[in-house]
Structure formats: C-alpha cells, structure tokens
Amino acid sequence: MLQTLERTHTFDARVLTADNAAALRTLTGPGGLPLLPCLHPALEEGQIVGDYAGQNELQAAAALLPLYAEDPLPTSLRAAGYGADGQGAVLTPPVLSEDYTQLRHFLRLALRWATERYASYHVWAVLPLDIERPDVCDDLCAQYLSAGLTLRGMRPMAGAAQMLIFSARGLAKWRDPLRRCTLTDPALPRVLERGYAAADFGWGKDGLELVLRPV
C-alpha cells in the first residue's frame, strides 16, 4: 500500500536557476540554505536542487557543493580528512515546507544527481546536531540513512553541538551489530572515530536508535 501511495505523488525535482531565486527565498527565509554562504552564486552555477512536487510553491531545496570548492563547508570537510581526493560533492541539509512528505525521494535524487555530475561515489552529506530539537534531527537523520547514506563521523561545528557526516558509499558487507545508541550518546563520536559506521536504524523509547556495525 505504501508503494502505491508513493507512486501517486507528483515528483517534480529540478536544478534551480536564478529565475527560482524568489521562490527559494520564500521557502528558506532570510537565513537561506543551511551551511551555504550565498544563494545567488550557487543558483548561477547550478548547485541547488529543488522540488515543486506538483504544486505552485517550491516544497524542498538542498545545495550540492563540489568538494574541491573553497566554500567553508567543503574546506572544513577536506581538512577533517573527508573526500581528500577532491572528488564528489557535499549535500547540505535540505529546507522543506512543513507539509512536504517526500524527503527520502528528494534525497535520493539529489545524491544520484551529485554522483552523475561529479562522476564519483564520494558524496558526503552533513547535518548539524540540534540538541534543543532532537525530534527534528532524529527524523532527518533517519531520512538520510533510509536514502542510502551511512553515518561516518561527527565533528565539532560552530553554532551546533556536533556536525553529523554521512557518506553515500555503503558498507562492504553487513555484519552483526556491535552497539546501539542514540544521536545524543556521548560515546558516539568515539565509536565512529574507531572505524565503525551507523548503517541501520529504528525507533526506540528515546527516539532514533542507531545500529553501529563494523566497516
């Protein structure tokens, strides 16, 4: 039944241009897209993908930045050792209208577009961990994971408790879980640094539950 319902939705995702600037400002507000320094250069260079979902108003938007770009986000990821070969892209957290229900489809399209455009499987996605709104962060993290991403690490970030770093490169093979934890578990950064990855998830009494498996 879920597949039938999903197929009835109109999915109208596209690369946004300067003509979509007003619609993008309406969706994002004065703050713009998270972790993106400026909207207009990204629009002019075709770095923002959006979805109208069959409606008159823009329903979702996210930015893709080349890892070799000198923007603050790609630079910080390279400095942390992610995408050191200079390939791939960075997917910033999406901005959504409140009634948007197709985030997983949108993320999958954005990841596929980034992989095709930059000819690499090194596609990284980032998500600030907001301790004050754990339910929102749990939901977005679950959508990232279900779209085919794998949680690879956590790094300090200005304005947030941590920056979650995901990769579109999946695990080589499934193994028995080593540990279960939540996004706010203080041990999570250390576990990820030791070479584990969060590849599966479920909903527990404390919210999103990550299942850590060895790489």
N, C-alpha and C positions, 0 to 999 in steps of 0.2 A: 504493500500500500504506500509506503514511503517513497519508493521509486516512482510510482505512478504520480503521486502528488508533485514530486520534484520535477518531473518531466513536463508538467503543465505550466510551470513558471516560465515567464519570458526572461531569457538571459541575454542582455544586450551590453556586453562589455566592449570597450574600445580604448585605444590610446587617445588621451585628451590632447587638445591643441590650445592655442591662445584664444580661440573662439569659445572655449569652455571655461574661461577664467572666471566669469561672473557666477556661473553655476558652481564652480569649485569653491569660490569664496562663500557662497550661501551655505554650502554643505559644511565646510570646515570652520567657518567663523574667522575672527581676526587672528587666531593662533596659527592657522594654516595646518598643513600636514605635520604630524609628529616627526621630529628629527630631520626635517627638511628645511634648510636655511631659507630658501626663497622659492616661491611658486613659479614666478614668470620664467626664469631661465630653464627650469625643469619642464615647463609646458612647451617652450620653444624647442627644446631638444628631445621631445617625445619621451620623457621619463615618467610620466604619470599615467596610470591606467585607471579607468573608472567604469562604473556600471549604472546604466539607467534602469535596467530591469523592467523594461516595457512601460515606464512611467515618464511623465514630463520632467520630473525633477531628478537630478543626479542622486543616486542611492548609496554609492560607495566609491572610495578613491584610495589609492595607495601609490607610493613612489618607488621607482626602481633606480638605484644609483650604481654606476659601474664601480667595481672595487678599486680600479686604478684611478678613479676621480679624486680630486683633492678636497672634496667636501669633508666636514668634520667627522661624519659617521663612517665612511669608508676608511678614512685615515686612521681613526681610532681602532677599527677592526683589524686593519693591517698591522698596526703597532702591537696588538694583542696576539698576533700570530695567525689570524684567520684570513684565508684567501691570499696567502703570501705570494702565490704565483701570479697575482694580478688579474686573474680571470674571474668571471662570474659577475654577480650583481648583489646589491643589498635591497631587500624589501622592507620598507618602513611600515610601522603599524598602520592598518587601514583606518580611515574615518568612515563611519556608517551612519545612515539615518536610523532613527530609533526602531522603525518597523522593518528594517532590512533583515531577511531571513536566509540569504544565500551566500553567507560569508565563505563557507567551505568551497563552493564552486568558484567564487571570485578569487580566492587564494590560489586554487589550482590553476586557474587560467593565468594569473599573474606569474606564477612560478614557471609555467610552460613557456610563456612569452619571454621571460627573462632567460631561460635556458636556450631558447631558439635564437634570441637576439645576441647573446654574448657567447654562444657556442661552448658552453661549459656547464658541468653539473655543480660547480661551486657557487651555488646560490644560497646566500645567507639571509636570514630574517631576524629582526630584533624586536623586542617587546619590553618596554620599561615595566618593572615590577612595582605596582602601586599598592603599598601596604594598607592605605586608607580605603581602597576599593578592591578587596580580594576577590569578590564575586565576578567583577568585570574582567579582572586579569585571569582568573580561572577559566572563564568562558573563552576568551581569546586564545589562551594557551591550548585549550582543548581543540579549538578550531584549527590552529596551526598544526598540531600533531595529526589530526584526522585528515588534513590536506596533504600529508605526506612528508612533513618536516620532522626532524629529530632534534631534540634539545641537546646542545653540545656544551654549553658553558654559561657561566654567569660572571659578569664583570661589574665593578663599581661604575656608577653613572651619575653625573650632576643632575639634581632635581628628582632623583628616584632612588629607591633603596638598592636596586640592582638592575642590570640590563640582561635580560634573557637572550641568549644567542642560539638560534636554530640553524640547522643545515638541511638542504634538500637532498643531501646524499644519505641514503639509508644505511642501515646496518648490513654487514656482510651476511649474517645469518642470525636467526633467533636463538636465544639461549634462555635458560631458566632465570627468572628474576632474582636479583641479589638483594634488593631493598625496595620498600615502598615508602614514599614520603609526600609531603605537600610542598607547594611553591615557597612557603614561608619557613620550611625546615632549615635551621641554621647549618646543618651538615651538607645541604645540597651542593653549594659551590665546591666544597672539598671533594665530594664524591665525583662530581663532573671533572674536576681537575685531574683526578687519578685515572681518567680514561674511560669512565662509564658513560652511558648515554640514556636519556629518558626516551623510550621508543613506544611506550604504550601508556594508557591512562584509563581511569574510571572515576566515578563519583563516589566519594566516601562521606562519612559524617562531618568531616572537616572541609569539604569542598573537593576540588580536583585532587586526585590521587595519582602520582607519577609512579610508574613501574620502571625501575632502573635495571638495565641489562648490560652486560659487558660487551664492548665493541669487539 
